[in-house]
Amino acid sequence: MSTDLYCPDVDRYCIAVDSGQTVREVLDAFETDSDSSAAFTEVLECFPQSESALYLVPLLHRIHVDDFEPRGDDLPSVGRYAERGSRLYELEKLGIITDVRTEWTETSSGAYLSDGRALTTLHVPKTVIPVEVRYRFPDRWDSYSHSYASHWEVTDQLDPVPAGWYLIGETGDYTAKTVGVAYLGDSFGMSDDFMCHVAEVEGFTASRCEAQCDACETRWFAESGSWRFQPEYGFDADPWNFDDAAGFETDNRVSCPQCGTGRVGFMVI
């Protein structure tokens, strides 16, 4: 694991590790098939042009161009311009996904994070094939044809989205940005202690910040996003507030409040 995961960015108003990197560690830890993960990601991010539509066809359904006639409604199609949250709602409404549940959510203030983050699990009960269809409309519309295309064709067939459980990782305090998707397996099942396993992924919790001077070797710690650093057990030193720190430079360290000559470095765990 990269040591960058533990080394926070430090400046006068920030002491935080990259939230996206901590989420990526979880996705990598639980992913069982990268191709399945990529297939579901493509459905989340594929927004066809205005003259096209994206259909989700059951695996055993024989794909025929006539099935995509605009007047038909046998096959589910997803909207063109939905953002990620709306796309999940749409997929759930169509029965493509079920059991959507936010497993973990927190803002950047609750830990030493650059941004908020969230983990969402969901289930795809049946394998589906995403099919993109392009429609062409007549040059002159009348009252009978204005809502119907004169021609349509299958322009793309994406990789099948296998049945099973998926984990979506996101960052953002106000607007969610997808970090990635991990396929958890067909019979993974979601247990109540799933997040206990997530919390055990090294580097994810980011709830404790340790500090140490390179000269006097005094050590302090702070927890749960606090900027109040207490001396570690066995060190005869005063507590101090990060707000009062000085000596901000480009090395992500500050001047030591104890000896005044050393540089204090930080590690988030």
C-alpha positions as CSV (number, residue, x, y, z in Angstrom):
1,M,0.0,0.0,0.0
2,S,1.3,3.5,-0.9
3,T,2.6,5.5,2.0
4,D,0.8,8.5,0.5
5,L,-2.4,7.1,1.9
6,Y,-1.2,8.0,5.4
7,C,0.6,11.2,4.7
8,P,-1.9,14.1,4.8
9,D,-1.7,17.4,2.9
10,V,-0.9,20.0,5.5
11,D,-1.3,23.8,5.3
12,R,-2.7,26.5,7.5
13,Y,-6.4,25.4,7.0
14,C,-6.0,21.8,6.1
15,I,-4.7,18.5,7.5
16,A,-6.3,15.7,5.4
17,V,-5.7,12.7,3.3
18,D,-7.3,12.2,-0.1
19,S,-10.8,10.8,0.5
20,G,-10.9,9.2,-2.9
21,Q,-7.8,7.2,-2.2
22,T,-9.3,5.8,1.0
23,V,-12.5,4.8,-0.9
24,R,-10.4,3.2,-3.6
25,E,-8.7,1.0,-1.0
26,V,-12.1,-0.4,0.0
27,L,-13.2,-1.0,-3.5
28,D,-10.0,-2.8,-4.3
29,A,-10.2,-4.9,-1.1
30,F,-13.7,-6.2,-1.9
31,E,-13.8,-6.4,-5.7
32,T,-14.1,-10.0,-7.1
33,D,-14.4,-9.3,-10.8
34,S,-13.1,-6.1,-12.5
35,D,-15.0,-6.7,-15.8
36,S,-18.3,-6.9,-13.9
37,S,-17.4,-3.7,-12.0
38,A,-16.6,-1.9,-15.3
39,A,-19.8,-3.0,-16.9
40,F,-22.0,-1.6,-14.1
41,T,-19.9,1.6,-14.1
42,E,-20.6,2.0,-17.8
43,V,-24.3,1.9,-17.2
44,L,-24.0,4.6,-14.5
45,E,-21.9,6.8,-16.8
46,C,-23.4,6.2,-20.3
47,F,-25.7,9.0,-21.2
48,P,-26.8,8.7,-24.9
49,Q,-27.2,11.6,-27.2
50,S,-30.6,13.2,-27.6
51,E,-31.5,11.0,-30.6
52,S,-30.5,7.8,-28.8
53,A,-31.8,5.7,-26.0
54,L,-30.2,3.1,-23.7
55,Y,-32.1,-0.1,-23.1
56,L,-31.4,-2.8,-20.5
57,V,-32.3,-6.1,-22.1
58,P,-32.6,-9.4,-20.1
59,L,-29.7,-11.8,-20.8
60,L,-31.8,-14.5,-22.6
61,H,-33.8,-12.0,-24.7
62,R,-33.1,-12.3,-28.4
63,I,-32.1,-8.8,-29.5
64,H,-34.1,-7.7,-32.6
65,V,-34.3,-4.2,-33.9
66,D,-38.2,-4.3,-33.9
67,D,-38.1,-4.6,-30.2
68,F,-37.0,-1.0,-29.9
69,E,-39.8,0.6,-31.8
70,P,-40.6,3.9,-30.0
71,R,-44.3,3.0,-29.4
72,G,-43.2,-0.2,-27.6
73,D,-42.7,-0.3,-23.9
74,D,-41.7,-4.0,-23.3
75,L,-38.0,-3.2,-22.7
76,P,-36.8,-0.8,-20.0
77,S,-34.8,2.2,-21.0
78,V,-33.0,4.7,-18.9
79,G,-33.0,8.5,-19.2
80,R,-30.5,10.5,-21.2
81,Y,-29.5,13.2,-18.8
82,A,-29.9,11.8,-15.3
83,E,-27.1,12.4,-12.8
84,R,-25.8,9.4,-10.8
85,G,-28.4,9.6,-8.0
86,S,-31.3,9.8,-10.5
87,R,-29.8,7.0,-12.5
88,L,-29.8,4.7,-9.5
89,Y,-33.4,5.7,-8.7
90,E,-34.4,5.0,-12.3
91,L,-32.7,1.6,-12.3
92,E,-34.4,0.7,-9.0
93,K,-37.8,1.8,-10.4
94,L,-37.3,-0.4,-13.4
95,G,-36.4,-3.4,-11.2
96,I,-32.9,-3.6,-12.7
97,I,-31.4,-3.1,-9.2
98,T,-32.8,-3.8,-5.7
99,D,-31.8,-3.4,-2.0
100,V,-30.1,-0.1,-2.5
101,R,-28.6,0.9,0.9
102,T,-26.2,3.6,2.0
103,E,-23.7,1.7,4.2
104,W,-21.4,4.5,5.1
105,T,-21.6,8.3,4.9
106,E,-19.6,11.0,6.6
107,T,-18.5,14.6,6.0
108,S,-14.9,15.7,5.8
109,S,-15.2,17.2,9.3
110,G,-15.7,13.8,11.0
111,A,-12.2,12.6,10.2
112,Y,-9.0,13.7,8.5
113,L,-10.4,13.8,5.0
114,S,-10.2,16.1,2.0
115,D,-13.9,15.6,1.2
116,G,-16.9,13.7,2.4
117,R,-17.4,10.1,1.3
118,A,-20.1,7.4,1.0
119,L,-20.4,3.7,0.3
120,T,-23.6,2.3,-1.2
121,T,-24.5,-1.3,-1.8
122,L,-27.1,-2.7,-4.2
123,H,-28.2,-5.9,-5.8
124,V,-28.7,-6.7,-9.5
125,P,-31.1,-9.7,-9.4
126,K,-30.8,-10.6,-13.1
127,T,-28.1,-10.1,-15.7
128,V,-28.9,-7.5,-18.3
129,I,-27.3,-6.3,-21.5
130,P,-27.2,-2.5,-22.2
131,V,-28.1,-1.8,-25.8
132,E,-27.9,1.7,-27.3
133,V,-30.4,2.5,-30.1
134,R,-30.4,5.5,-32.4
135,Y,-33.6,7.0,-33.8
136,R,-34.2,9.1,-36.9
137,F,-37.2,11.3,-37.3
138,P,-39.1,12.4,-40.4
139,D,-38.2,15.8,-41.8
140,R,-41.9,16.8,-41.7
141,W,-44.0,15.8,-38.7
142,D,-47.8,15.8,-38.7
143,S,-50.3,15.1,-35.9
144,Y,-49.9,11.4,-36.5
145,S,-46.2,11.0,-36.6
146,H,-44.7,13.8,-34.5
147,S,-43.9,11.4,-31.6
148,Y,-42.5,8.5,-33.7
149,A,-39.2,7.9,-35.4
150,S,-39.1,6.9,-39.0
151,H,-36.1,4.7,-38.6
152,W,-34.1,3.2,-35.7
153,E,-31.0,1.0,-35.4
154,V,-28.9,-0.7,-32.8
155,T,-25.7,1.3,-32.6
156,D,-23.9,-0.3,-29.6
157,Q,-24.1,-3.2,-27.3
158,L,-22.2,-2.8,-24.0
159,D,-20.8,-5.6,-21.9
160,P,-23.5,-7.5,-19.9
161,V,-24.0,-6.4,-16.3
162,P,-23.9,-9.7,-14.3
163,A,-26.4,-10.5,-11.5
164,G,-24.9,-10.0,-8.1
165,W,-24.0,-7.5,-5.4
166,Y,-22.2,-4.2,-6.1
167,L,-20.5,-1.5,-4.0
168,I,-20.4,2.1,-5.1
169,G,-17.8,4.4,-3.6
170,E,-18.2,8.2,-3.7
171,T,-16.7,11.4,-2.4
172,G,-18.2,14.8,-1.8
173,D,-19.6,16.9,1.0
174,Y,-22.4,18.3,-1.1
175,T,-22.3,16.7,-4.6
176,A,-21.5,13.1,-4.9
177,K,-18.7,12.1,-7.3
178,T,-18.3,8.4,-8.1
179,V,-14.8,7.0,-7.3
180,G,-15.6,3.6,-8.6
181,V,-17.7,0.4,-8.5
182,A,-16.8,-3.0,-7.1
183,Y,-18.5,-6.2,-8.0
184,L,-18.9,-8.2,-4.7
185,G,-20.1,-11.5,-6.1
186,D,-23.3,-13.2,-7.1
187,S,-24.0,-14.8,-3.7
188,F,-22.1,-12.3,-1.5
189,G,-25.2,-11.3,0.6
190,M,-25.1,-8.2,2.8
191,S,-24.6,-8.9,6.5
192,D,-25.0,-6.4,9.3
193,D,-21.3,-6.5,10.0
194,F,-20.2,-5.6,6.5
195,M,-19.1,-2.2,7.5
196,C,-17.1,-3.7,10.3
197,H,-15.0,-5.4,7.6
198,V,-14.8,-2.2,5.7
199,A,-13.5,-0.3,8.7
200,E,-10.8,-3.0,9.0
201,V,-9.4,-2.0,5.5
202,E,-6.0,-0.4,6.2
203,G,-6.1,3.3,5.8
204,F,-9.9,3.7,5.4
205,T,-10.9,5.0,8.8
206,A,-8.6,8.1,8.7
207,S,-9.8,8.8,12.3
208,R,-6.5,9.3,14.1
209,C,-3.8,11.7,13.3
210,E,-0.3,11.2,14.9
211,A,2.4,13.8,15.0
212,Q,6.1,13.5,15.8
213,C,9.0,15.9,15.9
214,D,12.1,14.9,14.0
215,A,14.4,16.6,16.5
216,C,13.1,16.0,20.0
217,E,11.0,13.0,18.9
218,T,8.0,14.1,21.0
219,R,4.8,12.5,19.8
220,W,1.2,13.7,19.9
221,F,-2.1,12.5,18.6
222,A,-5.6,13.8,17.8
223,E,-8.8,11.9,16.9
224,S,-12.1,12.2,15.0
225,G,-11.1,15.2,13.0
226,S,-10.0,17.3,16.0
227,W,-7.1,19.7,15.7
228,R,-6.3,19.5,19.4
229,F,-3.1,17.4,19.8
230,Q,-2.5,15.6,23.0
231,P,0.9,14.2,24.0
232,E,1.3,10.4,23.6
233,Y,1.6,8.4,26.8
234,G,5.0,8.7,28.3
235,F,6.0,12.1,26.7
236,D,6.3,15.1,29.0
237,A,4.9,17.7,26.7
238,D,2.0,20.2,26.5
239,P,-1.0,19.7,24.2
240,W,-1.3,22.2,21.4
241,N,-3.8,23.3,18.7
242,F,-3.1,23.0,15.0
243,D,-4.7,26.5,14.6
244,D,-1.7,27.8,16.6
245,A,0.9,26.0,14.5
246,A,3.6,27.9,12.7
247,G,6.3,27.3,10.1
248,F,4.1,26.0,7.2
249,E,6.3,25.3,4.3
250,T,6.1,22.8,1.4
251,D,7.1,19.7,3.3
252,N,3.7,19.1,5.0
253,R,5.2,19.8,8.3
254,V,5.1,22.5,11.0
255,S,7.5,23.9,13.6
256,C,7.7,21.9,16.7
257,P,5.8,23.6,19.6
258,Q,7.9,21.7,22.1
259,C,11.5,22.3,21.2
260,G,11.1,25.1,18.7
261,T,13.8,23.8,16.4
262,G,12.5,20.5,14.9
263,R,9.8,19.9,12.3
264,V,6.6,18.0,13.2
265,G,5.4,15.5,10.6
266,F,1.9,13.9,10.5
267,M,0.5,10.5,9.8
268,V,-3.2,9.6,9.5
269,I,-4.4,6.1,10.3
